[in-house]
Amino acid sequence: MITTLLFSLLALDQTLANFVAQYGPWVYALLFAVIFIETGVVVLPFLPGDSLLFIAGTLAATTELDVHLLVVLLTLAAILGDSANYAIGRKVGKRVYGWKDSRWYKRAYLERTQKFYDKYGNATIIIARFVPIVRTFAPFLAGVVAMPYPRFLTYNVTGGTLWICALVYLGYFFGNIPFIKNNLSFFVIGIVLISLIPIAVTFFKERAAAKRGQG
């Protein structure tokens, strides 16, 4: 699984470039769908997010893609995705805590997101945009605990706008610097690793606390 994921990340730039070459404007629909599903469907947290946005930005600098239109559409996809995820969580309610682990659902992800809420409060909706897995579970959990929707929407719009603008424009302005362009795959992996730091820190803190408790 790790090998497949690594290969997907390494090939993502070429795959998307080929899609642009073959289907042109349809890439807008593809990217919209991926971002909406990654943020809106709680059982699919592993779809590419940060890396996809960065690569989309780099392609906008060298193809017919309009970077500003791309940002507007993907921001809309991110906001609608989180809103859909919130609605699912609101519908399911606290019954989710009784669900058993399955291929599509892991209780540990929900608990990890709960820890982010405990630490950052409602701002988790914004911060989670930059953290894989938590990004998908944060709006779902907001619905589960019935956060007032107007408040959720404010954080949703702010976080979605910051996330899309930061990564797409970062790719657009820096992705075609020769050194970065020639080593794009490694920069993509770097983006993924950096985004995983908050999860890793939380994991190691939990292990350290558990060891102290056992001692």
C-alpha positions as CSV (number, residue, x, y, z in Angstrom):
1,M,0.0,0.0,0.0
2,I,2.8,2.4,0.9
3,T,4.6,1.6,-2.4
4,T,1.4,2.3,-4.4
5,L,0.8,5.5,-2.6
6,L,4.4,6.6,-3.2
7,F,4.1,5.8,-6.9
8,S,0.9,7.7,-7.1
9,L,2.5,10.8,-5.7
10,L,5.5,10.5,-8.0
11,A,3.3,10.1,-11.0
12,L,0.6,12.6,-10.1
13,D,2.1,15.5,-11.9
14,Q,2.5,13.5,-15.2
15,T,-1.0,12.0,-14.9
16,L,-2.6,15.4,-14.5
17,A,-0.5,16.9,-17.3
18,N,-1.6,14.1,-19.6
19,F,-5.2,14.7,-18.7
20,V,-4.9,18.4,-19.5
21,A,-3.3,17.6,-22.8
22,Q,-6.0,15.1,-23.8
23,Y,-9.2,16.7,-22.3
24,G,-8.3,20.4,-21.9
25,P,-11.1,22.3,-19.9
26,W,-12.5,19.0,-18.5
27,V,-9.6,19.1,-16.0
28,Y,-11.6,21.8,-14.1
29,A,-14.4,19.3,-13.6
30,L,-12.0,16.5,-12.6
31,L,-10.2,18.7,-10.0
32,F,-13.5,20.1,-8.7
33,A,-14.8,16.5,-8.2
34,V,-11.6,15.3,-6.4
35,I,-11.6,18.2,-4.0
36,F,-15.3,18.0,-3.3
37,I,-15.1,14.2,-2.7
38,E,-12.0,14.4,-0.5
39,T,-13.6,17.0,1.7
40,G,-17.2,15.9,1.4
41,V,-17.1,12.1,1.8
42,V,-15.9,11.1,5.2
43,V,-15.0,7.6,4.1
44,L,-12.5,8.8,1.5
45,P,-9.8,10.7,3.4
46,F,-6.9,9.5,1.4
47,L,-7.6,11.2,-1.9
48,P,-4.8,13.6,-2.9
49,G,-5.4,17.1,-1.6
50,D,-2.4,19.3,-0.9
51,S,-0.2,17.7,-3.6
52,L,-3.0,17.9,-6.2
53,L,-3.5,21.6,-5.6
54,F,0.2,22.4,-5.8
55,I,0.6,20.5,-9.1
56,A,-2.6,22.1,-10.5
57,G,-1.0,25.4,-9.8
58,T,2.2,24.5,-11.7
59,L,0.2,23.3,-14.7
60,A,-1.8,26.5,-14.8
61,A,1.5,28.4,-15.4
62,T,2.4,26.3,-18.5
63,T,-1.0,25.3,-20.0
64,E,-4.2,27.0,-21.0
65,L,-5.6,26.6,-17.5
66,D,-6.7,29.9,-16.0
67,V,-5.2,29.9,-12.5
68,H,-7.8,32.4,-11.1
69,L,-10.7,30.4,-12.5
70,L,-9.1,27.3,-11.0
71,V,-8.9,28.9,-7.6
72,V,-12.5,30.1,-7.7
73,L,-13.8,26.7,-8.7
74,L,-11.7,24.7,-6.3
75,T,-12.6,27.0,-3.4
76,L,-16.2,26.5,-4.2
77,A,-15.6,22.7,-4.2
78,A,-13.8,22.8,-0.9
79,I,-16.6,24.9,0.8
80,L,-19.4,22.7,-0.7
81,G,-17.5,19.5,0.3
82,D,-17.2,20.6,3.9
83,S,-20.8,21.6,4.0
84,A,-21.9,18.2,2.7
85,N,-19.7,16.5,5.2
86,Y,-21.2,18.6,8.0
87,A,-24.7,17.7,6.8
88,I,-23.8,14.0,6.9
89,G,-22.4,14.3,10.4
90,R,-25.5,16.2,11.5
91,K,-27.7,13.5,10.1
92,V,-25.7,10.6,11.6
93,G,-25.3,12.3,15.0
94,K,-23.6,10.6,17.9
95,R,-24.5,7.2,16.6
96,V,-21.2,7.4,14.9
97,Y,-19.4,6.6,18.2
98,G,-21.0,3.2,18.1
99,W,-19.8,2.3,14.7
100,K,-17.3,-0.5,14.4
101,D,-14.0,-0.2,12.4
102,S,-14.3,-1.2,8.8
103,R,-12.5,-0.7,5.5
104,W,-14.1,2.7,5.1
105,Y,-14.3,3.9,8.7
106,K,-11.7,4.1,11.5
107,R,-12.7,5.1,15.0
108,A,-9.1,6.3,15.5
109,Y,-9.5,9.0,12.9
110,L,-12.5,10.4,14.6
111,E,-10.8,10.3,18.0
112,R,-7.7,12.1,16.5
113,T,-10.0,14.8,15.1
114,Q,-11.7,15.1,18.5
115,K,-8.2,15.8,20.0
116,F,-7.7,18.6,17.5
117,Y,-11.0,20.1,18.6
118,D,-10.0,19.9,22.2
119,K,-6.8,21.7,21.5
120,Y,-7.8,24.3,18.9
121,G,-11.6,24.7,19.3
122,N,-13.7,25.8,16.4
123,A,-10.5,27.0,14.6
124,T,-10.0,23.3,13.9
125,I,-12.2,23.8,10.8
126,I,-9.5,26.1,9.4
127,I,-6.4,24.4,10.7
128,A,-7.7,21.0,9.5
129,R,-7.7,22.1,5.9
130,F,-3.9,21.7,6.0
131,V,-3.9,18.3,7.8
132,P,-4.7,15.1,5.8
133,I,-7.4,12.8,7.3
134,V,-8.3,15.4,9.9
135,R,-9.3,17.6,7.0
136,T,-12.0,15.1,6.1
137,F,-13.2,14.3,9.6
138,A,-13.3,17.8,11.0
139,P,-16.5,19.0,9.2
140,F,-18.1,15.6,9.8
141,L,-17.4,15.9,13.6
142,A,-18.7,19.4,13.6
143,G,-22.0,18.1,12.3
144,V,-22.0,15.2,14.8
145,V,-21.7,17.7,17.7
146,A,-24.2,20.0,16.1
147,M,-22.0,23.1,15.8
148,P,-24.3,26.0,14.7
149,Y,-24.2,26.1,10.9
150,P,-23.6,29.9,10.6
151,R,-20.5,29.6,12.8
152,F,-19.4,26.5,10.9
153,L,-19.8,28.2,7.6
154,T,-17.7,31.1,8.6
155,Y,-14.8,28.8,9.5
156,N,-15.5,26.7,6.4
157,V,-15.3,29.6,4.0
158,T,-12.2,31.0,5.7
159,G,-10.3,27.7,5.8
160,G,-11.3,26.6,2.3
161,T,-10.3,29.9,0.8
162,L,-6.9,29.9,2.6
163,W,-6.2,26.3,1.7
164,I,-6.9,26.6,-2.0
165,C,-5.3,30.0,-2.6
166,A,-2.2,29.1,-0.6
167,L,-1.4,25.8,-2.4
168,V,-2.6,26.6,-6.0
169,Y,-0.9,30.0,-6.1
170,L,2.2,28.5,-4.5
171,G,2.4,26.0,-7.3
172,Y,1.7,28.7,-9.9
173,F,4.4,31.1,-8.8
174,F,7.1,28.7,-7.7
175,G,6.4,25.4,-9.4
176,N,8.1,26.5,-12.7
177,I,11.3,27.6,-11.2
178,P,13.8,25.3,-13.0
179,F,15.1,23.6,-9.9
180,I,11.6,23.0,-8.5
181,K,10.2,21.9,-11.8
182,N,13.0,19.4,-12.4
183,N,12.5,17.9,-8.9
184,L,8.7,18.4,-8.7
185,S,8.0,14.8,-7.4
186,F,10.3,15.3,-4.4
187,F,8.7,18.7,-3.6
188,V,5.2,17.0,-3.8
189,I,6.3,14.3,-1.4
190,G,7.8,17.1,0.8
191,I,4.5,18.9,0.9
192,V,2.7,15.7,2.0
193,L,5.3,15.0,4.7
194,I,5.0,18.5,6.1
195,S,1.3,18.2,6.2
196,L,1.6,15.0,8.2
197,I,3.7,16.7,10.9
198,P,0.7,17.7,13.2
199,I,-0.5,14.1,13.1
200,A,2.9,12.7,13.9
201,V,3.4,15.1,16.8
202,T,0.0,14.2,18.2
203,F,0.8,10.4,17.8
204,F,4.2,10.7,19.6
205,K,2.7,12.8,22.4
206,E,0.0,10.2,22.9
207,R,2.6,7.4,23.1
208,A,4.7,9.4,25.5
209,A,1.7,10.0,27.7
210,A,0.7,6.4,27.6
211,K,4.2,5.3,28.6
212,R,4.2,7.8,31.5
213,G,0.8,6.4,32.6
214,Q,2.2,2.8,32.5
215,G,5.2,3.9,34.5
